[in-house]
Amino acid sequence: MKFCSNCGKPVNIAIPAGDNRERYVCSDCGTIHYQNPRIVAGCVAEFQGKILLCQRAIEPRPGYWTVPAGFMELGETVADAAARETLEEAEAQVEIGALIAVVDVLQAQQVHVFFAGILAAASFAAGDETLDTALFLPADIPWDNIAFPSVRIALEQFLRNSENGRDDFCLRTAPGQSLD
């Protein structure tokens, strides 16, 4: 950040009074510009024991497989964002279930939140950001071509929960791995 979105003057990096972290602070009007992580919401959607995956058409990692996920919008809940992303990326209606994973992706300044989901029918297709969509049996998941560590964490937790009949969730930090 170089300029204040409030007045247009240059910003400096400083620790504001009463704070304990460096922030962008306007040198003219004093506005403090906080930068916080962005929320990515996703869904591990299941239909009759198979998991819906999307092959990415966009950067980063085009051609790799992922679960439907994307940035949360203002005015929606995290669960609503996961359902919307499933509709946008896989053209599938999903019933959002239990929270299964929360993954801190520090290097990308993001938090990835994944829910379990149930597809009402085997009705899905590639959306604008997707090359292909498919249902995979757990043994057939293309693990070597999963787009992001956070998606691997969510899929693994979903499968562990399914094996154990559990609805609890996993809280993790992706260990020094990049989204690139």
Buried (B, 14 or more C-beta within 10 A) or exposed (E): EEEBEBEEEEBEEEEBEEEEEEBBBBEEEEBBBEEEEEBBBBBBBBBEEBBBBBBBBEEEBEEBBBBBBBEBEEEEEBBBBBBBBBBBBBBBBBEBBEBBBBBBBEEBEBBBBBBBBBBEEEEBEBBEBBBEBBBBEBEEBEEEEBBBBBBBBBBBBBBEBBEEEEEEBBEBEBEEEEBE
